Amino acid sequence: MKFEFISNACGIFHGSKNTKILCDPWVVNKVFEGSWFNYPPLKTQVKDLQEVDAIYVSHVHPDHYDERNFEFPREIPIIILDEGPNFLKKNLLKKGYKNLIEIKDDQTKSFKEFQITLYKPFTKHIYEESLLGNLIDSAMVVKDKNQVAINFNDNTPDENACIKLNEKFGEIDLALMNYNAAGPYPSCFDNLTETEKKQEHNRILNRNFEHLCKTIPLLKPKSVMPFAGAYVIGGKNYKKNEYLGTATWDICADFLEKNLKFKTKIFCLNENQFFDIGNLNREGQYERVDIEKMKNYIEKIKEEKYDYEFDETPCLQKLEEDIQFARKKMRERTEKFNINLKTNVFLEFNDKKIKILHGSEKNRNLLCSLDNRLLRRILDKKSHWNNAEIGTHIAFKRDPNKMDPDVHTIMSFFHI
């Protein structure tokens, strides 16, 4: 096998008989309500990815499944996890993709020379206490003859998962492992000072890198590529780049080279560069990400407009009525989860604070604020709360500064 890298979580597994499986094809900028841009900038276009034999889509987030530009022959097989609630499957069927290869958790199916195994989220939340947890991610293991590669993308494994994967597959040749914490924290949390945001940025990255140092020796892969979560923020939120829970893949690789207590090949790839999985060999000359060029690129894209910025100002009275209705519907939609939320959630709107979620702890609060035009889109299901969060479009203040991941999951159901 060979692996060809494109960007972020997008790449192509090339099999021993030249079968090609494309993974998570996001190549067009401005996902997550317009703010995410690929970095380094891409030459690859969607038209360049048409000649593949199958597409694996790990989950419904737009940097993995870009619904705007997911345009491939309808007969092409799409590999997805068979696990509910399956938002991805609904979207694919709606777009006319019916040739789905659905694989259940820890189930293996054959596709040409590949044996493909998929996994649902390994944990509810990898770093925080959670009752509800991750509802959408997946990971893929591909085996071709005696070679094994794992694409974890955003489905970060815990230590137990790594032990079980090692026991099941034996020698693992390549692990594509997530190292970033893409999301609104700490960049969007205005209860923190700029200094505190920078401190949290560093803490989160070290936490993620140290987690890799714990899990890689248990997984025992022959090679590791830091993978997924590579992006920059454009548009009016560009200043938040400094405080994202992200870093370049080179920074992660450098940390692993210095701190990992296990002998494995650590490597990174440029766009369209290949890694020969059998020989553990990177083909061609690799160029590190240039931080100064990245800063210049962010300056170049800071004037980009988000789609909702072109919308008319919504009627505030109608908006408030729909907030109240969406709050009620959200409670009804999420009763099935039967969980006890700890945090009270308030929406800052028109100089008021509207309580939209009731928590069990009186003094644990989260205040959210966002552009009314984007709020209108979210309520109308033209945009999505979770995408707006990850895209850094929502400002938060929480007291105390303690994560409650279930609250953020529940807010995904906030619409009319």
N, C-alpha and C positions, 0 to 999 in steps of 0.2 A: 504493500500500500504506500501511497504518498498522500500528504496533506498539503493543499494549496490554500494559503491565507488570502483573504480579501480585506476585511476590516472588522473591528469590533467582534461580534460572534459569527461572522460570515466567513465561510470557507468551503472547500470542496475536498471530499475524500475520493481519491482515485484508486480503484481496485486493481487487482492483479490482471483482470481481463478487460481493463479500461472502462469499467462501469464508474459513473460519476454520481456521487450523492452531494448535492448542494445543501448547506446548512444555513438557516436563518438569514435570508437575503435582504438585509437593509443596506442600500447603497445611495439612496436619494436623501439629501439633507432635509432638516426641518421636521423631524418627528417629535413626539411628545409636545403637541400643540405648538410646534414651530421652533423650538429652542435648541434641539440637539443637532449638531453638525459632526460628521465624521472627521476625525483627525488621526493621521495626516489626510489631507484632501484626496479624494479618490479619482482615478481615471476610469475605473470600472463603471459601466452602466448596466441597467437591467437587461438590455438587448444582448449584452455580452455573456449573460448567464443562462441563455435559453437552451444550449446544447448539453443538457444534463439528463440523467436517467431517472432521477428521483429527487425530491426535496424533503429534507427533514425540517419541520418547524417545531421548535421546542416549546414555545408558549406564545400568548397573544400580545405581549408588549410590542410596541411598534418598532423597536430596534431589533426585533427578531422576526416579527410578522408585520411588515409595512403594508397595511391594507391599501393605501393610496396607490402603490406601485407594484403590488403583487400580481403581475400579469405574465402568466406562463401558459403553455398549451394545456387545455383542460383535461387532456388524456394522461398527462404526466402523473405518476403516483406521488402522493403527498403522505409522508410518514408522520404520524402524530400519536401522542399518548392517548390511550383509551381509559380515561378517568374523568369522572364528573365532579363538579359542573363544568362541562366542556364548552367554554366560550369560543375557543379556537375552532372547534368543529362546526359550530353554528355559523361562524363568519365564513369559513371556507365553503360550506354548502350554499350559503347565500350568494357567494360569488360564482357558483357553478362548478366548483371542484368536487367531483363525486368519486374519483378514483383514489380513495383514502386507504392507506395501509394503517389500520388501527392496532396498536400493540399495548397490551395491558402491562401493569407494573411487574417488572422482573420476568416478563415473557419474551421469548426469542422467536423471531420469524426470519425466514430466508428471503433474500432478494438478490438474485443473480449470484455472484460469488461471495456476497456478504451474508453473515449472520448478524442480525440486528436485535439488540435488547434495549428496552426503554425502562426508565425508572421515574416514578412520581417523586415529589419532593422528599428528600431524605429526612428532613426535620420540619417541624412547624415553623421555627425561626432559629437560625443558626447561632445567634448571639443573645437573643432576648427571650424572656419568658412569654409564652403565647399559648392561648387555649384554642384559637382558631387557625392561625398560621397561614402558610403558603398554600394557595389554592390552585396555582396554574403552572408552575415550572415543571420541566422534565429534563432528563439527561439521557444520552445515547451511547451505548457501547457497540462498536462495529468490529467484527472479526472476519478476517480474510485469510484462509489457510491457518497458519499458526501465529499470525500477527493480530494484536488487539489494541484498539485505540478507544479512549473514552472522551466524549465531548460533554463536559459538565455544564457549559455555558453558565447560567445564573443559578443552577441547582447545586449550591455548595454542599459538599458532603461533610458529615461529622466523622468522628473517629470510628464509630461503630460501622458506618457505611463503608469506609475505606477497608476495614478489616474484612467485611463480608465480600466486597468486590474482589479483593485479593484472593480470598479463599475460593471464590467461584471461577475466576478467570485465570488464576495463576499469573504467569508472566504478562505484565501489561507493558506494551511498548511505548505508548504515548498517552499522556493525560493533558487535555486542554482544561486548565483550571482557572476559575474566576478569582480575581484578586481585588476587585473594586467594590465599593459600596455606593452604587448609583442610587441617588434619591435626594430628598430635600434637606437631609441633615448633614452637616450643620449650617449649610449656606443660607437656608430660608428661615432659620429660627432666630427671630429678632430679640428674644430674651437674652441672647448671648452678645457680648461685645465682639468687636472685630478680633481682638486678641484671643478671646475665648473660642471663637470660631476656628481660628488658626490652630489653636491647641487641640481642639476636637478633631479637626482635619487630620492632624498628625497622629493622634491617638487611634483613630479608626483605621488608618492605613497600617499602622504598626500591629494593631489587633488582627487585621486580615492577613498580613504577611506572616505573623507568628502562628496563625491558624494553619497556614500552608506548611509551616515547619513542623507542626504536630501531625498533620494528616498524610503528607507525602511519604514519610518513612513507614506508615502502615499500609498505604496503597502499593508502595514499592514499584513505581513505574520506572522504565529505563530512561524516559525523557519527559520533560514537563515544559509546556508553553503557557506563560501567563496569558489569559484569554478573557475576552468579553468586558464590556463596560468602558470602552475607549471612545471618548467623545469630548467635545467642548460645547459650551453654551454660547449661542449667538443672540443677537437682538438686545433689547433693553435690559435683560438680566445678565448681561455678559460679565458684570463685576463679580457674580457669584462663582465664577470659575475658580477663583483663589481659595474658596472654602468648600469645594465639593469633596465628597469622600472618595476621591479618585486620584490616580497618578498614572504616569505612562507605564507601559509594560516593561520598559528598561529599568525603571526604578524598582519594580518588583523583582525583576531578574537579578539585579545587583544585590538586593537584600537576601535573596535565596542563595546566591553564590557565596555570600559572606557567612550566613547564619544556619543554613540547612545542614543537619547532621546526618545526611544520607547521600550516597553517591548516585547522582543521576545527571543526565545532560539537561541543563537549563538553556533555553534558546528563545529568541523572538524572530518574527518574520516581517518582511515588508509586503506591501500589496503585490499579489500574483507570484510571490516567492514560494518555492516548494520545500517540504521536508520529507526526505525519504525515510519512512518509518522502519523499514527493514534494516537499513544501514545506519540509522540514527545520524543522518547527514543532512545538513542544511545546504541546499543548492544555491550557488551564487553568493555575491557579496552583500552583507547586511549593513544597513545604515541606521544608526540610532535616531530616535526622535529628537529633533532639534528644538529645545525649549524656547529659544528666542524666536525662531520661526513660528512656533505655535502662538506665542504672544502677539506677534505681528498679524497672524491670521485672525485671532480673536478681535483685534482692533479693526480689521477689514470687515468683519461680519457683525459688528456691534450695532450697525444702523439697520440691519434686517428687521422687517416688520413681521409680527405674528398675524395669522389670518384674522383672529378676533379683533385686532386693532383696527381693521377696516369696517367692522360692524357699526351700525348705528347705536346710539345710547339707548338701552332698553327702558321701558316704562317702569319706574320704581315701584309703583303700587302693584302692578301685575307681578313684578319680580318677587316682592315680599309675600304676596298671596301664594305664589308657586313654591317659595322656600318652605312655607308652613305645610303645604301639601306634600312636598318631597320629604320633609321630615317625618310626616305620618307614614308615608309609603315605605320609607327606609326601615322604620320600626317593624312594619308588617313583613317586609321581605326578609329581615334578618332574625325574626323570631325562631325560625327553624334551627338556627345555630345554638340557641339556648345557652348563651354565655353571659357572664356577669362582667360588664365593662367597668373599669375603675375610674376612667377619666370623663369629666364633663366637657363637652365640646360646644363652643360658641362660634357663631359666624358674625363677623363685624360687617354690618350693613347699614348704610345711610345713617351714620352716627349712632347706631344702636348695636347692642350685642344680643343676638337671637340664639337661644339655647336650642341646639339641634340633637344633642345626645345627652342622656342622663347617665352619670357614672355613680358608682357606689361610694366613692370617696369624695366627700364634700369639698375638700381643699385641694383637689387635683384637677387642674383646668387646662384646656387647650383652646386658644383663640386663633381663628383662621380668618384671613382677609385676602381678597382677590379682586381683580378687575370685574366690574359688573357685566361687561360684555362676555367675558369668559364664563362667568357664573350662569348667564343666560344660556350659553351653549351647553354647559354641563347639565342643567336642568332639562333641556330639550333633547339630551342624548346625542348631540352633535359633537360634543367633546366628553371627556371622561375625567372624573375627579382624580383617580390614581395617576393618569397620564399627566394631568396638570401639576400634581405634586412632584412627580419624578422630573418633569420639565422645568421645575423651579418657579412656577407661576403663582404659587400660593405662599403667602407669608404666615408664619406661625409664631405664637408666643405661648410657652407652656410653663406652668408653675405647679410643682417643682419641675426641674429639667430632667424628667424621667420618661423614658420611652414606653409607650403602650401600643405595641404593634397591632393589636386587634382593633383598636379604634380606627386606625388608618385603613385597615381592611374593610371594616364596616362602612366607612365613608365612600367606598367604591359603589355602594348601592344608593347613593344620594342623587336621585333624579325623579322626574315626574312620570 
